Amino acid sequence: MSLNTQKIKDEILNTLNKRVLLCDGAMGTMLQSIGYTAASDLLNLDENARKDIIKIHLNYIAAGSEIIQTNTFGANFLKLKRSGNEKYLKLINKNAVNNVKEAINYFQEFSPNKETVKRIYIAGDIGPSGEMLKPFGNISYDEMANSFSAQAEVLIESGVDFILVETMMDLNEACAAVEGIKKLDREILIACTLTFNENGVTLMGNKAEDFGKVLIDAGCSIIGANCSVGSSSMIKITEKIRSANPDTLLIIQPNAGLPKIVNNKTIFDESPDLMAENFSHILKFNPSIIGGCCGSTPEHIKKISNLLKNDS
């Protein structure tokens, strides 16, 4: 496993030394927009829902995404255990990876110019456990690490190119996730994002200026921020992270604004044009991977893709 993951890791890092890679956008809010109400991870068990998930992946690829995240945000052991679905951990994560593979294969098969078809990477997506570490909660550090390790094992065995640990509010939980991944495969590339409020501080008090070295020392190759805020507020957060980590590879994935309830539906208030405009400012801080989080759509990603083309 290590030989292959080291090769892919080197390939991704070499690419990032040359240019920015564009990730995809939201999955959960996209599924909600077409009528799904169940937890998005559990939809990997439904064959009809899987077809819609594949379509969403495919739409992001067509919009310009070069990294597609697996639909596994809440598919770690502890999170699934809360809903009594831990026995499906392997099937949920395996199906999610296969969904991305099917979308990539379809895109490549039907691309009009197969000789210039782009390389698309699969990011194994790992979100928070939904639990709190002792002494604030009841979960030990080892239990937390083992929960993430169980998920990462399936993702890696199923063929992801790297692991993206995301939306972490607690730096200690993020470190537990990285440790759980590293004990499976020390060479696999790991990216990790914390989620900050507009003031650049997580709910657990971790500051945008302070977390980077801890994650790099833990074994992350890429660090950054996602969710919680729209792209307007993410500009300042990115500046804080970059100022504290001048040479580190960054990944930045803001929401498409903030959620609002309109006609009993949740919508996000940043248009694709506004998000792309804000990314023109974020790009001044030289992120390596950019994309969207909650509320973002293939239309948002398309605008950001055009921005990158014009910027190159």
C-alpha beads as a LAMMPS data file, in Angstrom:
LAMMPS data file: protein, C-alpha beads

312 atoms
311 bonds

1 atom types
1 bond types

-500.0 500.0 xlo xhi
-500.0 500.0 ylo yhi
-500.0 500.0 zlo zhi

Masses

1 110.0

Atoms # bond

1 1 1 0.000 0.000 0.000
2 1 1 2.783 2.439 0.870
3 1 1 4.596 2.170 -2.466
4 1 1 1.498 3.121 -4.431
5 1 1 0.409 5.877 -2.063
6 1 1 3.912 7.353 -2.053
7 1 1 3.835 7.524 -5.850
8 1 1 0.435 9.251 -5.880
9 1 1 1.512 11.568 -3.069
10 1 1 4.593 12.628 -5.041
11 1 1 2.464 13.139 -8.162
12 1 1 -0.025 15.379 -6.346
13 1 1 2.666 17.390 -4.577
14 1 1 4.574 17.873 -7.832
15 1 1 1.397 19.158 -9.477
16 1 1 0.708 21.520 -6.577
17 1 1 4.199 22.952 -6.930
18 1 1 3.187 24.050 -10.434
19 1 1 -0.444 25.109 -10.129
20 1 1 -3.646 25.184 -8.114
21 1 1 -5.926 22.148 -8.130
22 1 1 -9.675 22.723 -8.102
23 1 1 -11.734 20.601 -5.743
24 1 1 -15.480 20.061 -5.995
25 1 1 -18.229 21.691 -3.957
26 1 1 -20.987 20.589 -1.613
27 1 1 -22.639 17.183 -1.698
28 1 1 -25.067 17.309 1.248
29 1 1 -26.809 20.527 0.230
30 1 1 -26.931 19.359 -3.385
31 1 1 -28.741 16.186 -2.296
32 1 1 -31.117 18.231 -0.151
33 1 1 -31.908 20.455 -3.119
34 1 1 -33.252 17.457 -5.057
35 1 1 -35.399 16.229 -2.193
36 1 1 -33.284 13.927 -0.053
37 1 1 -33.673 14.278 3.711
38 1 1 -31.642 11.317 4.995
39 1 1 -28.027 11.656 6.091
40 1 1 -26.010 11.832 2.893
41 1 1 -23.626 9.044 3.959
42 1 1 -26.495 6.577 4.393
43 1 1 -27.634 7.286 0.836
44 1 1 -24.600 5.272 -0.285
45 1 1 -26.678 2.237 0.703
46 1 1 -29.541 3.150 -1.646
47 1 1 -29.021 2.193 -5.289
48 1 1 -31.318 4.911 -6.642
49 1 1 -29.702 7.564 -4.470
50 1 1 -26.274 6.379 -5.595
51 1 1 -27.245 7.229 -9.170
52 1 1 -27.968 10.795 -8.087
53 1 1 -24.706 10.979 -6.142
54 1 1 -22.811 9.847 -9.241
55 1 1 -24.600 12.523 -11.313
56 1 1 -23.533 15.198 -8.813
57 1 1 -19.924 13.978 -8.933
58 1 1 -20.096 14.011 -12.719
59 1 1 -21.501 17.538 -12.794
60 1 1 -18.596 18.744 -10.660
61 1 1 -16.101 17.062 -12.975
62 1 1 -17.763 18.659 -15.985
63 1 1 -17.577 22.027 -14.199
64 1 1 -13.813 21.714 -13.858
65 1 1 -13.151 19.869 -10.607
66 1 1 -9.897 17.931 -10.531
67 1 1 -10.479 16.541 -7.032
68 1 1 -13.700 14.774 -6.092
69 1 1 -14.478 14.076 -2.451
70 1 1 -16.171 10.854 -1.458
71 1 1 -19.624 11.212 0.066
72 1 1 -18.393 9.979 3.457
73 1 1 -18.380 13.064 5.674
74 1 1 -20.121 11.279 8.560
75 1 1 -19.084 7.707 7.810
76 1 1 -16.631 7.192 10.667
77 1 1 -17.322 4.541 13.293
78 1 1 -18.369 6.822 16.154
79 1 1 -20.682 8.933 14.000
80 1 1 -22.362 5.887 12.478
81 1 1 -22.671 4.264 15.907
82 1 1 -24.804 7.162 17.133
83 1 1 -27.464 6.236 14.575
84 1 1 -26.997 2.474 14.927
85 1 1 -25.411 2.120 11.498
86 1 1 -21.832 1.207 12.405
87 1 1 -22.273 -2.269 10.875
88 1 1 -22.536 -0.588 7.458
89 1 1 -19.249 1.314 7.772
90 1 1 -17.395 -0.773 5.208
91 1 1 -20.207 -0.834 2.649
92 1 1 -20.944 2.900 2.960
93 1 1 -17.327 3.917 2.435
94 1 1 -16.641 1.347 -0.288
95 1 1 -19.758 2.331 -2.243
96 1 1 -18.858 6.006 -1.902
97 1 1 -15.427 5.459 -3.453
98 1 1 -16.987 3.396 -6.230
99 1 1 -19.474 6.209 -6.905
100 1 1 -16.610 8.591 -7.610
101 1 1 -14.794 6.021 -9.724
102 1 1 -17.919 5.477 -11.818
103 1 1 -18.318 9.216 -12.404
104 1 1 -14.664 9.568 -13.407
105 1 1 -14.837 6.572 -15.729
106 1 1 -17.984 7.887 -17.376
107 1 1 -16.448 11.320 -17.903
108 1 1 -13.268 9.881 -19.362
109 1 1 -15.086 7.371 -21.572
110 1 1 -17.329 9.985 -23.140
111 1 1 -14.835 12.837 -23.281
112 1 1 -14.631 14.138 -26.865
113 1 1 -10.839 14.281 -26.697
114 1 1 -9.513 11.303 -24.770
115 1 1 -5.893 12.255 -25.380
116 1 1 -6.195 15.438 -23.337
117 1 1 -8.619 14.216 -20.665
118 1 1 -7.583 15.543 -17.273
119 1 1 -6.377 13.553 -14.271
120 1 1 -8.990 13.504 -11.533
121 1 1 -8.042 12.637 -7.966
122 1 1 -10.263 10.977 -5.377
123 1 1 -10.163 12.483 -1.890
124 1 1 -11.323 10.150 0.853
125 1 1 -13.474 12.490 2.932
126 1 1 -13.423 12.197 6.734
127 1 1 -15.498 14.551 8.872
128 1 1 -15.848 14.973 12.633
129 1 1 -16.894 12.142 14.925
130 1 1 -19.782 14.047 16.447
131 1 1 -18.296 13.272 19.872
132 1 1 -16.043 15.223 22.218
133 1 1 -12.749 14.093 23.634
134 1 1 -12.247 13.728 27.368
135 1 1 -12.499 15.710 29.628
136 1 1 -15.185 17.622 27.696
137 1 1 -16.792 14.404 26.478
138 1 1 -16.625 10.667 27.061
139 1 1 -14.315 9.568 24.235
140 1 1 -10.633 8.824 24.787
141 1 1 -8.007 9.916 22.295
142 1 1 -7.312 6.284 21.316
143 1 1 -11.008 5.575 20.762
144 1 1 -11.214 8.626 18.529
145 1 1 -8.143 7.628 16.534
146 1 1 -9.449 4.074 16.110
147 1 1 -12.802 5.363 14.839
148 1 1 -11.128 7.361 12.100
149 1 1 -8.695 4.538 11.368
150 1 1 -11.557 2.125 10.684
151 1 1 -13.008 4.511 8.105
152 1 1 -9.665 5.386 6.535
153 1 1 -8.801 1.722 6.117
154 1 1 -11.825 1.145 3.882
155 1 1 -11.247 4.353 1.932
156 1 1 -7.593 3.506 1.267
157 1 1 -8.314 -0.117 0.373
158 1 1 -11.084 1.054 -1.978
159 1 1 -8.649 3.217 -3.911
160 1 1 -8.730 6.870 -2.836
161 1 1 -5.720 8.950 -3.848
162 1 1 -5.447 10.866 -0.592
163 1 1 -7.347 11.568 2.607
164 1 1 -9.064 14.869 3.380
165 1 1 -9.889 15.351 7.053
166 1 1 -12.304 18.260 7.149
167 1 1 -14.513 20.583 9.185
168 1 1 -12.696 19.910 12.445
169 1 1 -13.609 22.213 15.333
170 1 1 -11.080 20.641 17.704
171 1 1 -7.402 20.479 16.824
172 1 1 -6.975 17.482 19.125
173 1 1 -9.657 15.555 17.239
174 1 1 -7.956 16.465 13.972
175 1 1 -4.674 15.092 15.326
176 1 1 -6.444 11.898 16.403
177 1 1 -7.743 11.495 12.849
178 1 1 -4.283 12.004 11.373
179 1 1 -2.770 9.513 13.831
180 1 1 -5.451 6.960 12.984
181 1 1 -4.682 7.319 9.276
182 1 1 -0.914 7.280 9.684
183 1 1 -0.906 3.987 11.552
184 1 1 -2.487 2.406 8.464
185 1 1 -0.253 3.978 5.839
186 1 1 2.505 6.376 6.788
187 1 1 3.012 7.543 3.206
188 1 1 -0.491 8.506 2.153
189 1 1 -1.029 12.211 1.584
190 1 1 -3.250 13.827 4.191
191 1 1 -4.914 17.223 3.927
192 1 1 -6.728 18.639 6.939
193 1 1 -9.023 21.611 7.419
194 1 1 -10.338 23.199 10.562
195 1 1 -13.537 25.212 10.525
196 1 1 -13.270 28.740 11.900
197 1 1 -15.774 31.381 12.863
198 1 1 -15.457 34.811 11.262
199 1 1 -12.963 35.822 13.961
200 1 1 -10.609 33.029 12.898
201 1 1 -11.224 30.884 15.993
202 1 1 -12.872 27.450 16.135
203 1 1 -15.624 26.589 18.604
204 1 1 -12.974 24.851 20.718
205 1 1 -10.743 27.907 20.754
206 1 1 -8.145 26.952 18.136
207 1 1 -6.836 30.001 16.270
208 1 1 -6.153 30.248 12.541
209 1 1 -2.680 31.582 13.369
210 1 1 -1.744 28.671 15.649
211 1 1 -2.936 25.317 14.324
212 1 1 -0.792 24.837 11.225
213 1 1 2.499 23.650 12.696
214 1 1 0.691 21.148 14.915
215 1 1 -0.954 19.479 11.913
216 1 1 2.210 19.552 9.820
217 1 1 4.161 17.954 12.669
218 1 1 1.392 15.349 13.003
219 1 1 1.913 14.328 9.374
220 1 1 -0.319 16.510 7.184
221 1 1 1.043 17.695 3.847
222 1 1 -1.721 20.266 3.322
223 1 1 -3.659 22.328 5.868
224 1 1 -6.419 24.877 5.626
225 1 1 -9.949 25.961 6.391
226 1 1 -13.445 25.084 5.264
227 1 1 -17.119 25.574 6.080
228 1 1 -18.656 27.845 8.785
229 1 1 -18.156 31.057 6.785
230 1 1 -18.722 32.294 3.256
231 1 1 -15.980 33.194 0.837
232 1 1 -16.037 36.868 1.872
233 1 1 -15.044 36.052 5.453
234 1 1 -12.679 33.323 4.289
235 1 1 -10.393 35.944 2.725
236 1 1 -9.254 37.194 6.132
237 1 1 -9.017 33.682 7.569
238 1 1 -6.822 32.613 4.651
239 1 1 -4.606 35.638 5.245
240 1 1 -4.152 34.654 8.896
241 1 1 -3.271 31.061 8.015
242 1 1 -0.846 32.110 5.303
243 1 1 0.871 34.708 7.511
244 1 1 1.579 32.039 10.123
245 1 1 2.538 29.389 7.553
246 1 1 4.383 31.162 4.718
247 1 1 5.616 28.014 2.956
248 1 1 2.839 25.527 3.679
249 1 1 0.439 24.098 1.095
250 1 1 -3.077 25.379 1.823
251 1 1 -6.550 24.112 1.002
252 1 1 -9.433 26.602 1.213
253 1 1 -13.120 25.612 0.877
254 1 1 -15.627 28.234 2.057
255 1 1 -19.375 27.958 2.073
256 1 1 -21.365 29.760 -0.604
257 1 1 -22.245 32.441 1.914
258 1 1 -24.485 31.910 4.921
259 1 1 -27.666 29.812 5.110
260 1 1 -31.067 31.463 5.050
261 1 1 -34.564 30.004 5.207
262 1 1 -36.657 31.024 2.192
263 1 1 -40.053 29.384 1.615
264 1 1 -39.130 26.689 4.156
265 1 1 -35.972 25.848 2.226
266 1 1 -32.376 26.476 3.226
267 1 1 -30.473 28.516 0.668
268 1 1 -27.002 30.055 0.683
269 1 1 -26.648 33.681 -0.321
270 1 1 -23.443 33.824 -2.396
271 1 1 -23.894 33.683 -6.136
272 1 1 -21.318 31.901 -8.324
273 1 1 -20.085 35.304 -9.537
274 1 1 -19.591 36.648 -6.012
275 1 1 -17.827 33.507 -4.849
276 1 1 -15.458 33.640 -7.828
277 1 1 -14.781 37.327 -7.133
278 1 1 -13.877 36.514 -3.533
279 1 1 -11.625 33.698 -4.684
280 1 1 -9.726 36.196 -6.807
281 1 1 -8.668 37.736 -3.470
282 1 1 -8.074 34.369 -1.769
283 1 1 -5.750 33.384 -4.617
284 1 1 -3.419 36.248 -3.644
285 1 1 -2.420 34.117 -0.642
286 1 1 -1.321 31.248 -2.907
287 1 1 -3.531 28.348 -1.844
288 1 1 -2.748 25.015 -3.445
289 1 1 -6.268 23.553 -3.493
290 1 1 -9.505 25.511 -3.621
291 1 1 -13.129 24.475 -3.753
292 1 1 -16.498 24.970 -2.117
293 1 1 -18.328 23.714 0.923
294 1 1 -21.986 24.006 1.988
295 1 1 -24.292 25.637 -0.527
296 1 1 -21.794 25.550 -3.381
297 1 1 -22.864 23.972 -6.650
298 1 1 -21.334 22.968 -9.984
299 1 1 -22.186 26.489 -11.157
300 1 1 -19.988 27.949 -8.411
301 1 1 -17.172 25.577 -9.301
302 1 1 -17.492 26.434 -12.995
303 1 1 -17.015 30.136 -12.242
304 1 1 -13.982 29.370 -10.083
305 1 1 -12.589 27.125 -12.837
306 1 1 -12.894 29.984 -15.312
307 1 1 -11.130 32.246 -12.815
308 1 1 -8.215 29.822 -12.591
309 1 1 -7.977 29.580 -16.368
310 1 1 -7.873 33.357 -16.688
311 1 1 -5.370 33.595 -13.831
312 1 1 -2.925 31.101 -15.345

Bonds

1 1 1 2
2 1 2 3
3 1 3 4
4 1 4 5
5 1 5 6
6 1 6 7
7 1 7 8
8 1 8 9
9 1 9 10
10 1 10 11
11 1 11 12
12 1 12 13
13 1 13 14
14 1 14 15
15 1 15 16
16 1 16 17
17 1 17 18
18 1 18 19
19 1 19 20
20 1 20 21
21 1 21 22
22 1 22 23
23 1 23 24
24 1 24 25
25 1 25 26
26 1 26 27
27 1 27 28
28 1 28 29
29 1 29 30
30 1 30 31
31 1 31 32
32 1 32 33
33 1 33 34
34 1 34 35
35 1 35 36
36 1 36 37
37 1 37 38
38 1 38 39
39 1 39 40
40 1 40 41
41 1 41 42
42 1 42 43
43 1 43 44
44 1 44 45
45 1 45 46
46 1 46 47
47 1 47 48
48 1 48 49
49 1 49 50
50 1 50 51
51 1 51 52
52 1 52 53
53 1 53 54
54 1 54 55
55 1 55 56
56 1 56 57
57 1 57 58
58 1 58 59
59 1 59 60
60 1 60 61
61 1 61 62
62 1 62 63
63 1 63 64
64 1 64 65
65 1 65 66
66 1 66 67
67 1 67 68
68 1 68 69
69 1 69 70
70 1 70 71
71 1 71 72
72 1 72 73
73 1 73 74
74 1 74 75
75 1 75 76
76 1 76 77
77 1 77 78
78 1 78 79
79 1 79 80
80 1 80 81
81 1 81 82
82 1 82 83
83 1 83 84
84 1 84 85
85 1 85 86
86 1 86 87
87 1 87 88
88 1 88 89
89 1 89 90
90 1 90 91
91 1 91 92
92 1 92 93
93 1 93 94
94 1 94 95
95 1 95 96
96 1 96 97
97 1 97 98
98 1 98 99
99 1 99 100
100 1 100 101
101 1 101 102
102 1 102 103
103 1 103 104
104 1 104 105
105 1 105 106
106 1 106 107
107 1 107 108
108 1 108 109
109 1 109 110
110 1 110 111
111 1 111 112
112 1 112 113
113 1 113 114
114 1 114 115
115 1 115 116
116 1 116 117
117 1 117 118
118 1 118 119
119 1 119 120
120 1 120 121
121 1 121 122
122 1 122 123
123 1 123 124
124 1 124 125
125 1 125 126
126 1 126 127
127 1 127 128
128 1 128 129
129 1 129 130
130 1 130 131
131 1 131 132
132 1 132 133
133 1 133 134
134 1 134 135
135 1 135 136
136 1 136 137
137 1 137 138
138 1 138 139
139 1 139 140
140 1 140 141
141 1 141 142
142 1 142 143
143 1 143 144
144 1 144 145
145 1 145 146
146 1 146 147
147 1 147 148
148 1 148 149
149 1 149 150
150 1 150 151
151 1 151 152
152 1 152 153
153 1 153 154
154 1 154 155
155 1 155 156
156 1 156 157
157 1 157 158
158 1 158 159
159 1 159 160
160 1 160 161
161 1 161 162
162 1 162 163
163 1 163 164
164 1 164 165
165 1 165 166
166 1 166 167
167 1 167 168
168 1 168 169
169 1 169 170
170 1 170 171
171 1 171 172
172 1 172 173
173 1 173 174
174 1 174 175
175 1 175 176
176 1 176 177
177 1 177 178
178 1 178 179
179 1 179 180
180 1 180 181
181 1 181 182
182 1 182 183
183 1 183 184
184 1 184 185
185 1 185 186
186 1 186 187
187 1 187 188
188 1 188 189
189 1 189 190
190 1 190 191
191 1 191 192
192 1 192 193
193 1 193 194
194 1 194 195
195 1 195 196
196 1 196 197
197 1 197 198
198 1 198 199
199 1 199 200
200 1 200 201
201 1 201 202
202 1 202 203
203 1 203 204
204 1 204 205
205 1 205 206
206 1 206 207
207 1 207 208
208 1 208 209
209 1 209 210
210 1 210 211
211 1 211 212
212 1 212 213
213 1 213 214
214 1 214 215
215 1 215 216
216 1 216 217
217 1 217 218
218 1 218 219
219 1 219 220
220 1 220 221
221 1 221 222
222 1 222 223
223 1 223 224
224 1 224 225
225 1 225 226
226 1 226 227
227 1 227 228
228 1 228 229
229 1 229 230
230 1 230 231
231 1 231 232
232 1 232 233
233 1 233 234
234 1 234 235
235 1 235 236
236 1 236 237
237 1 237 238
238 1 238 239
239 1 239 240
240 1 240 241
241 1 241 242
242 1 242 243
243 1 243 244
244 1 244 245
245 1 245 246
246 1 246 247
247 1 247 248
248 1 248 249
249 1 249 250
250 1 250 251
251 1 251 252
252 1 252 253
253 1 253 254
254 1 254 255
255 1 255 256
256 1 256 257
257 1 257 258
258 1 258 259
259 1 259 260
260 1 260 261
261 1 261 262
262 1 262 263
263 1 263 264
264 1 264 265
265 1 265 266
266 1 266 267
267 1 267 268
268 1 268 269
269 1 269 270
270 1 270 271
271 1 271 272
272 1 272 273
273 1 273 274
274 1 274 275
275 1 275 276
276 1 276 277
277 1 277 278
278 1 278 279
279 1 279 280
280 1 280 281
281 1 281 282
282 1 282 283
283 1 283 284
284 1 284 285
285 1 285 286
286 1 286 287
287 1 287 288
288 1 288 289
289 1 289 290
290 1 290 291
291 1 291 292
292 1 292 293
293 1 293 294
294 1 294 295
295 1 295 296
296 1 296 297
297 1 297 298
298 1 298 299
299 1 299 300
300 1 300 301
301 1 301 302
302 1 302 303
303 1 303 304
304 1 304 305
305 1 305 306
306 1 306 307
307 1 307 308
308 1 308 309
309 1 309 310
310 1 310 311
311 1 311 312
